[in-house]
């Protein structure tokens, strides 16, 4: 039942990766750390860590985020 409620209200994260140059993260709640080589954010129930070079975050739409740059690593934590 709990999973059905989460799915109905879109509380899960959706991540779209385009090569190593762009990531779209839906349901992004907040950015905890942000610089040109590391971005840490909260999306759904996950902490998402992104490493790379020349990283920049762009507003995509409400509760979503586009990250562009040379992405070298992505890590998901509960």
PyMOL CGO cylinders between C-alpha atoms (Angstrom):
from pymol import cmd
from pymol.cgo import CYLINDER

trace = [
    CYLINDER, 0.00, 0.00, 0.00, 2.78, 2.44, 0.94, 0.3, 1, 1, 1, 1, 1, 1,
    CYLINDER, 2.78, 2.44, 0.94, 4.52, 1.96, -2.44, 0.3, 1, 1, 1, 1, 1, 1,
    CYLINDER, 4.52, 1.96, -2.44, 1.27, 2.60, -4.30, 0.3, 1, 1, 1, 1, 1, 1,
    CYLINDER, 1.27, 2.60, -4.30, 0.80, 5.88, -2.44, 0.3, 1, 1, 1, 1, 1, 1,
    CYLINDER, 0.80, 5.88, -2.44, 4.39, 6.96, -3.24, 0.3, 1, 1, 1, 1, 1, 1,
    CYLINDER, 4.39, 6.96, -3.24, 3.91, 6.13, -6.92, 0.3, 1, 1, 1, 1, 1, 1,
    CYLINDER, 3.91, 6.13, -6.92, 0.57, 7.94, -7.07, 0.3, 1, 1, 1, 1, 1, 1,
    CYLINDER, 0.57, 7.94, -7.07, 2.07, 11.14, -5.70, 0.3, 1, 1, 1, 1, 1, 1,
    CYLINDER, 2.07, 11.14, -5.70, 5.35, 10.82, -7.64, 0.3, 1, 1, 1, 1, 1, 1,
    CYLINDER, 5.35, 10.82, -7.64, 7.61, 10.74, -4.56, 0.3, 1, 1, 1, 1, 1, 1,
    CYLINDER, 7.61, 10.74, -4.56, 10.15, 8.43, -6.19, 0.3, 1, 1, 1, 1, 1, 1,
    CYLINDER, 10.15, 8.43, -6.19, 13.16, 9.73, -8.10, 0.3, 1, 1, 1, 1, 1, 1,
    CYLINDER, 13.16, 9.73, -8.10, 13.50, 9.48, -11.85, 0.3, 1, 1, 1, 1, 1, 1,
    CYLINDER, 13.50, 9.48, -11.85, 16.92, 10.01, -13.35, 0.3, 1, 1, 1, 1, 1, 1,
    CYLINDER, 16.92, 10.01, -13.35, 17.61, 10.39, -17.07, 0.3, 1, 1, 1, 1, 1, 1,
    CYLINDER, 17.61, 10.39, -17.07, 21.22, 10.23, -18.24, 0.3, 1, 1, 1, 1, 1, 1,
    CYLINDER, 21.22, 10.23, -18.24, 22.36, 11.49, -21.64, 0.3, 1, 1, 1, 1, 1, 1,
    CYLINDER, 22.36, 11.49, -21.64, 25.91, 10.22, -22.20, 0.3, 1, 1, 1, 1, 1, 1,
    CYLINDER, 25.91, 10.22, -22.20, 28.35, 11.77, -19.75, 0.3, 1, 1, 1, 1, 1, 1,
    CYLINDER, 28.35, 11.77, -19.75, 27.22, 15.37, -20.40, 0.3, 1, 1, 1, 1, 1, 1,
    CYLINDER, 27.22, 15.37, -20.40, 23.70, 15.71, -18.95, 0.3, 1, 1, 1, 1, 1, 1,
    CYLINDER, 23.70, 15.71, -18.95, 21.51, 14.31, -16.18, 0.3, 1, 1, 1, 1, 1, 1,
    CYLINDER, 21.51, 14.31, -16.18, 17.85, 15.19, -15.60, 0.3, 1, 1, 1, 1, 1, 1,
    CYLINDER, 17.85, 15.19, -15.60, 16.63, 14.44, -12.07, 0.3, 1, 1, 1, 1, 1, 1,
    CYLINDER, 16.63, 14.44, -12.07, 12.92, 14.63, -11.42, 0.3, 1, 1, 1, 1, 1, 1,
    CYLINDER, 12.92, 14.63, -11.42, 11.46, 15.15, -7.94, 0.3, 1, 1, 1, 1, 1, 1,
    CYLINDER, 11.46, 15.15, -7.94, 14.58, 16.97, -6.73, 0.3, 1, 1, 1, 1, 1, 1,
    CYLINDER, 14.58, 16.97, -6.73, 13.84, 18.39, -3.29, 0.3, 1, 1, 1, 1, 1, 1,
    CYLINDER, 13.84, 18.39, -3.29, 17.04, 20.29, -2.47, 0.3, 1, 1, 1, 1, 1, 1,
    CYLINDER, 17.04, 20.29, -2.47, 20.70, 20.76, -3.33, 0.3, 1, 1, 1, 1, 1, 1,
    CYLINDER, 20.70, 20.76, -3.33, 22.91, 20.12, -0.28, 0.3, 1, 1, 1, 1, 1, 1,
    CYLINDER, 22.91, 20.12, -0.28, 26.31, 20.84, -1.84, 0.3, 1, 1, 1, 1, 1, 1,
    CYLINDER, 26.31, 20.84, -1.84, 27.23, 22.37, -5.17, 0.3, 1, 1, 1, 1, 1, 1,
    CYLINDER, 27.23, 22.37, -5.17, 30.49, 23.27, -6.87, 0.3, 1, 1, 1, 1, 1, 1,
    CYLINDER, 30.49, 23.27, -6.87, 32.12, 22.64, -10.27, 0.3, 1, 1, 1, 1, 1, 1,
    CYLINDER, 32.12, 22.64, -10.27, 33.34, 19.12, -9.38, 0.3, 1, 1, 1, 1, 1, 1,
    CYLINDER, 33.34, 19.12, -9.38, 30.69, 17.78, -6.95, 0.3, 1, 1, 1, 1, 1, 1,
    CYLINDER, 30.69, 17.78, -6.95, 26.92, 18.10, -6.51, 0.3, 1, 1, 1, 1, 1, 1,
    CYLINDER, 26.92, 18.10, -6.51, 24.96, 16.43, -3.70, 0.3, 1, 1, 1, 1, 1, 1,
    CYLINDER, 24.96, 16.43, -3.70, 21.17, 16.60, -3.78, 0.3, 1, 1, 1, 1, 1, 1,
    CYLINDER, 21.17, 16.60, -3.78, 18.08, 14.99, -2.29, 0.3, 1, 1, 1, 1, 1, 1,
    CYLINDER, 18.08, 14.99, -2.29, 15.50, 13.44, -4.58, 0.3, 1, 1, 1, 1, 1, 1,
    CYLINDER, 15.50, 13.44, -4.58, 12.69, 11.24, -3.33, 0.3, 1, 1, 1, 1, 1, 1,
    CYLINDER, 12.69, 11.24, -3.33, 14.23, 9.13, -0.57, 0.3, 1, 1, 1, 1, 1, 1,
    CYLINDER, 14.23, 9.13, -0.57, 17.73, 9.24, -2.07, 0.3, 1, 1, 1, 1, 1, 1,
    CYLINDER, 17.73, 9.24, -2.07, 20.86, 11.30, -1.71, 0.3, 1, 1, 1, 1, 1, 1,
    CYLINDER, 20.86, 11.30, -1.71, 22.42, 11.62, -5.16, 0.3, 1, 1, 1, 1, 1, 1,
    CYLINDER, 22.42, 11.62, -5.16, 26.14, 12.42, -5.44, 0.3, 1, 1, 1, 1, 1, 1,
    CYLINDER, 26.14, 12.42, -5.44, 27.51, 13.52, -8.82, 0.3, 1, 1, 1, 1, 1, 1,
    CYLINDER, 27.51, 13.52, -8.82, 31.21, 14.02, -9.57, 0.3, 1, 1, 1, 1, 1, 1,
    CYLINDER, 31.21, 14.02, -9.57, 32.73, 15.54, -12.70, 0.3, 1, 1, 1, 1, 1, 1,
    CYLINDER, 32.73, 15.54, -12.70, 34.22, 18.69, -14.22, 0.3, 1, 1, 1, 1, 1, 1,
    CYLINDER, 34.22, 18.69, -14.22, 32.54, 22.01, -15.03, 0.3, 1, 1, 1, 1, 1, 1,
    CYLINDER, 32.54, 22.01, -15.03, 29.25, 20.86, -13.45, 0.3, 1, 1, 1, 1, 1, 1,
    CYLINDER, 29.25, 20.86, -13.45, 26.37, 23.33, -13.59, 0.3, 1, 1, 1, 1, 1, 1,
    CYLINDER, 26.37, 23.33, -13.59, 22.81, 22.97, -12.37, 0.3, 1, 1, 1, 1, 1, 1,
    CYLINDER, 22.81, 22.97, -12.37, 19.90, 24.41, -14.34, 0.3, 1, 1, 1, 1, 1, 1,
    CYLINDER, 19.90, 24.41, -14.34, 16.26, 24.70, -13.38, 0.3, 1, 1, 1, 1, 1, 1,
    CYLINDER, 16.26, 24.70, -13.38, 14.28, 22.36, -15.61, 0.3, 1, 1, 1, 1, 1, 1,
    CYLINDER, 14.28, 22.36, -15.61, 10.82, 22.69, -14.07, 0.3, 1, 1, 1, 1, 1, 1,
    CYLINDER, 10.82, 22.69, -14.07, 9.20, 22.49, -10.65, 0.3, 1, 1, 1, 1, 1, 1,
    CYLINDER, 9.20, 22.49, -10.65, 10.97, 19.91, -8.46, 0.3, 1, 1, 1, 1, 1, 1,
    CYLINDER, 10.97, 19.91, -8.46, 13.31, 18.90, -11.30, 0.3, 1, 1, 1, 1, 1, 1,
    CYLINDER, 13.31, 18.90, -11.30, 16.91, 19.72, -12.11, 0.3, 1, 1, 1, 1, 1, 1,
    CYLINDER, 16.91, 19.72, -12.11, 19.22, 19.48, -15.13, 0.3, 1, 1, 1, 1, 1, 1,
    CYLINDER, 19.22, 19.48, -15.13, 22.94, 19.02, -14.49, 0.3, 1, 1, 1, 1, 1, 1,
    CYLINDER, 22.94, 19.02, -14.49, 25.38, 19.59, -17.32, 0.3, 1, 1, 1, 1, 1, 1,
    CYLINDER, 25.38, 19.59, -17.32, 29.14, 19.18, -17.53, 0.3, 1, 1, 1, 1, 1, 1,
    CYLINDER, 29.14, 19.18, -17.53, 31.59, 16.32, -17.87, 0.3, 1, 1, 1, 1, 1, 1,
    CYLINDER, 31.59, 16.32, -17.87, 30.07, 13.71, -15.54, 0.3, 1, 1, 1, 1, 1, 1,
    CYLINDER, 30.07, 13.71, -15.54, 32.47, 11.06, -14.26, 0.3, 1, 1, 1, 1, 1, 1,
    CYLINDER, 32.47, 11.06, -14.26, 30.52, 9.33, -11.46, 0.3, 1, 1, 1, 1, 1, 1,
    CYLINDER, 30.52, 9.33, -11.46, 27.02, 9.08, -9.97, 0.3, 1, 1, 1, 1, 1, 1,
    CYLINDER, 27.02, 9.08, -9.97, 26.30, 7.56, -6.57, 0.3, 1, 1, 1, 1, 1, 1,
    CYLINDER, 26.30, 7.56, -6.57, 22.90, 6.83, -4.99, 0.3, 1, 1, 1, 1, 1, 1,
    CYLINDER, 22.90, 6.83, -4.99, 22.47, 6.52, -1.21, 0.3, 1, 1, 1, 1, 1, 1,
    CYLINDER, 22.47, 6.52, -1.21, 19.39, 5.69, 0.87, 0.3, 1, 1, 1, 1, 1, 1,
]
cmd.load_cgo(trace, "trace")
